[in-house]
Amino acid sequence: MDGHATSVGGCIVDSGNFDWNAHADKFPGLCTPDESYHGLTYTKAFGKMAYITKATAQLMRDLGSIQSPQNAFLLNLGLETLHLRMPQHCRNAQKVAEYLSNDDRVAWVNYCGLPGNKYYELAQKYLPNGSCGVISFGLKGGRDVSIKFMDSLKLAAIVTHVADARTCVLHPASHTHRQLTDEQLMEAGVRPDLIRFSVGIENAEDIIADIEQALNA
């Protein structure tokens, strides 16, 4: 392994002692503003820890991280029961989507299992055993109401991933895409009121009850 681990492979080891600013012309990625983070300059904000911070904040965001052996084992273990869990995900998501589409406090629902969805016919053709377990929707009142709803949920967990056995929720505009302006959010297809709801395998009535109490909060 040499000093260019990000391009050759292996791992990144950084002592945190190198003065990046002393060689600013050679490291513009660290010493000039990063527009993807509102013009943040890593060397100004993090000093000698600029490199490892950029590797964590930007490179892992763009490229992802390498799975550990233990996580690979757990993923493979989970695949053994995937065929048992997916029908429950789909059944629950269908019930939740129908509930949301009939609530006046909900501005819109995007789920291909609903008859009014533009992909409904394709879903019926190609996904006869269930559409999927993820729903996106927005609440009347916009961003602030959506954030309050998410924070009020008790059963659903606020996490960035989907397809968990438990129900997971996220407001992307204030989490995964929080560095973007409202204009950039719309360009990326992320509405300010968007709530991403990954429906788990719990009892569907419990999931709906949690949504109801959060809407009433």
C-alpha positions as CSV (number, residue, x, y, z in Angstrom):
1,M,0.0,0.0,0.0
2,D,1.3,3.5,-0.8
3,G,0.2,7.0,0.0
4,H,-2.7,6.9,-2.4
5,A,-5.0,4.4,-0.7
6,T,-8.2,6.0,-2.0
7,S,-7.2,5.1,-5.6
8,V,-5.2,2.0,-5.1
9,G,-7.2,0.3,-2.4
10,G,-6.6,-1.0,1.1
11,C,-7.3,1.3,4.0
12,I,-6.8,4.9,4.9
13,V,-4.4,5.7,7.8
14,D,-4.0,9.3,8.7
15,S,-1.8,10.5,11.6
16,G,-3.5,13.9,11.7
17,N,-0.1,15.7,11.7
18,F,0.3,16.8,8.1
19,D,0.0,20.5,7.4
20,W,-2.2,20.5,4.3
21,N,-2.2,24.3,4.1
22,A,1.5,24.4,3.6
23,H,1.0,22.6,0.3
24,A,-2.4,24.0,-0.6
25,D,-1.6,24.0,-4.4
26,K,-1.2,20.2,-4.3
27,F,-4.4,19.5,-2.3
28,P,-7.2,21.8,-3.7
29,G,-9.8,19.2,-2.6
30,L,-8.9,20.0,1.0
31,C,-7.8,23.7,0.8
32,T,-10.6,25.1,-1.5
33,P,-14.3,25.4,-0.8
34,D,-16.4,22.2,-1.3
35,E,-19.7,23.4,-2.9
36,S,-21.4,20.1,-2.0
37,Y,-21.2,21.3,1.6
38,H,-22.1,24.9,1.3
39,G,-18.6,26.1,0.5
40,L,-16.9,24.4,3.4
41,T,-13.1,24.4,3.3
42,Y,-11.9,21.4,5.2
43,T,-8.5,22.8,6.2
44,K,-10.1,25.9,7.7
45,A,-12.8,24.0,9.5
46,F,-10.8,20.9,10.7
47,G,-7.1,21.9,10.4
48,K,-4.8,18.9,10.2
49,M,-7.8,16.6,10.5
50,A,-9.1,17.8,7.1
51,Y,-8.1,14.7,5.2
52,I,-9.7,12.1,7.3
53,T,-12.8,14.3,7.8
54,K,-13.2,14.7,4.0
55,A,-12.7,10.9,3.6
56,T,-15.5,10.3,6.1
57,A,-17.9,13.0,5.1
58,Q,-17.5,13.1,1.4
59,L,-16.0,9.9,0.0
60,M,-18.1,7.6,2.1
61,R,-21.2,9.7,1.1
62,D,-20.4,9.3,-2.6
63,L,-18.8,5.9,-2.8
64,G,-20.0,4.0,0.3
65,S,-17.9,2.0,2.8
66,I,-16.6,-1.5,2.6
67,Q,-18.7,-4.1,4.4
68,S,-17.0,-5.9,7.3
69,P,-16.9,-9.7,7.4
70,Q,-19.4,-9.7,10.3
71,N,-21.9,-7.6,8.5
72,A,-21.5,-9.7,5.4
73,F,-22.3,-12.8,7.5
74,L,-25.4,-11.1,9.0
75,L,-26.6,-10.0,5.5
76,N,-26.3,-13.5,4.2
77,L,-28.1,-14.8,7.2
78,G,-30.9,-12.4,6.6
79,L,-31.3,-13.5,3.0
80,E,-32.3,-17.0,4.2
81,T,-35.6,-15.6,5.5
82,L,-36.1,-12.9,2.9
83,H,-38.9,-14.9,1.1
84,L,-40.8,-15.0,4.4
85,R,-40.5,-11.3,5.3
86,M,-41.1,-9.7,1.9
87,P,-44.8,-10.6,1.7
88,Q,-45.4,-9.1,5.1
89,H,-43.6,-5.9,4.1
90,C,-45.8,-5.6,1.1
91,R,-49.0,-6.4,2.8
92,N,-48.3,-3.9,5.6
93,A,-47.2,-1.2,3.1
94,Q,-50.4,-1.6,1.1
95,K,-52.5,-1.1,4.2
96,V,-50.5,1.9,5.4
97,A,-50.6,3.5,1.9
98,E,-54.4,3.1,1.7
99,Y,-54.7,4.6,5.2
100,L,-52.6,7.6,4.3
101,S,-54.4,8.2,1.0
102,N,-57.7,8.5,2.9
103,D,-56.4,10.9,5.6
104,D,-57.2,14.6,4.9
105,R,-54.0,15.7,6.7
106,V,-51.9,13.9,4.1
107,A,-51.2,16.1,1.0
108,W,-50.0,13.2,-1.3
109,V,-48.9,9.6,-1.3
110,N,-46.6,7.9,-3.7
111,Y,-46.9,4.1,-3.7
112,C,-47.3,2.0,-6.8
113,G,-49.8,-0.3,-5.1
114,L,-52.4,2.4,-5.1
115,P,-54.8,2.5,-8.2
116,G,-54.2,6.2,-8.8
117,N,-50.4,5.9,-9.0
118,K,-48.8,6.3,-12.5
119,Y,-47.0,3.0,-12.1
120,Y,-50.0,1.0,-10.8
121,E,-50.6,-1.0,-14.0
122,L,-46.9,-1.9,-14.3
123,A,-46.8,-2.9,-10.6
124,Q,-49.8,-5.2,-11.1
125,K,-48.1,-6.7,-14.2
126,Y,-44.5,-7.2,-12.9
127,L,-45.1,-7.3,-9.1
128,P,-48.2,-9.5,-8.7
129,N,-47.2,-10.7,-5.2
130,G,-46.9,-7.2,-3.7
131,S,-45.5,-3.8,-4.8
132,C,-42.8,-3.0,-2.2
133,G,-42.3,-2.0,1.4
134,V,-41.4,1.7,1.0
135,I,-43.9,4.6,0.8
136,S,-43.2,8.2,0.3
137,F,-45.7,10.9,1.2
138,G,-46.1,14.5,2.3
139,L,-48.2,16.2,4.9
140,K,-50.2,19.4,4.6
141,G,-48.2,22.2,6.2
142,G,-44.9,21.3,4.6
143,R,-41.5,20.8,6.0
144,D,-42.1,21.7,9.7
145,V,-45.2,19.6,10.0
146,S,-43.4,16.6,8.4
147,I,-40.5,17.0,10.8
148,K,-42.8,17.2,13.8
149,F,-44.6,14.1,12.6
150,M,-41.4,12.1,12.2
151,D,-40.2,13.2,15.7
152,S,-43.6,12.1,17.2
153,L,-43.5,8.5,16.0
154,K,-42.9,6.0,18.7
155,L,-42.8,2.6,16.9
156,A,-41.0,3.7,13.8
157,A,-37.2,4.3,14.1
158,I,-35.6,7.4,12.5
159,V,-32.8,5.9,10.4
160,T,-31.2,6.5,7.0
161,H,-31.6,3.0,5.5
162,V,-34.6,1.1,4.3
163,A,-35.8,-2.5,4.1
164,D,-35.3,-3.2,7.8
165,A,-37.5,-5.7,9.6
166,R,-38.7,-2.8,11.8
167,T,-40.5,0.2,10.5
168,C,-38.2,3.1,9.6
169,V,-38.9,6.7,8.8
170,L,-36.8,9.6,7.5
171,H,-37.4,13.2,6.4
172,P,-34.6,13.5,3.8
173,A,-34.7,17.3,3.5
174,S,-33.5,17.7,7.1
175,H,-31.3,14.6,7.2
176,T,-29.6,12.9,4.3
177,H,-30.1,16.0,2.0
178,R,-29.8,18.7,4.6
179,Q,-26.9,20.4,2.9
180,L,-29.0,21.3,-0.1
181,T,-31.1,24.4,-0.6
182,D,-34.8,24.2,-1.3
183,E,-34.1,24.8,-5.0
184,Q,-31.5,22.0,-5.1
185,L,-33.8,19.7,-3.2
186,M,-36.5,20.1,-5.9
187,E,-33.9,19.6,-8.7
188,A,-32.9,16.3,-6.9
189,G,-36.5,15.2,-6.7
190,V,-36.6,15.6,-2.9
191,R,-39.6,17.7,-1.9
192,P,-39.3,19.7,1.4
193,D,-42.3,17.8,2.8
194,L,-41.2,14.4,1.6
195,I,-41.4,11.6,4.3
196,R,-39.8,8.2,3.4
197,F,-41.6,5.4,5.2
198,S,-40.1,1.9,5.1
199,V,-42.8,-0.4,6.5
200,G,-41.6,-3.2,8.7
201,I,-43.1,-6.6,9.5
202,E,-44.8,-5.5,12.7
203,N,-48.6,-5.8,13.1
204,A,-50.1,-3.4,10.5
205,E,-52.6,-2.1,13.0
206,D,-49.7,-1.1,15.3
207,I,-48.0,0.7,12.6
208,I,-51.1,2.6,11.6
209,A,-51.9,3.4,15.2
210,D,-48.4,4.9,15.5
211,I,-49.0,7.1,12.5
212,E,-52.3,8.2,13.8
213,Q,-50.9,9.3,17.1
214,A,-48.1,11.1,15.4
215,L,-50.5,13.0,13.2
216,N,-52.5,14.0,16.2
217,A,-49.4,15.2,18.2
